[in-house]
């Protein structure tokens, strides 16, 4: 059985983003590198993990 993480990111514009992943480190790296141009965090980088 896989473990999953719920996480909260603080974005560059002081908004917050919540998500769920099974690989927290990789997912935060994806948010900060801008893997998906249409994602909420793309224009709000860099993001900072504030809770998981």
Order of alpha helices (4+ residues) and beta strands (2+ residues): beta-beta-alpha-beta
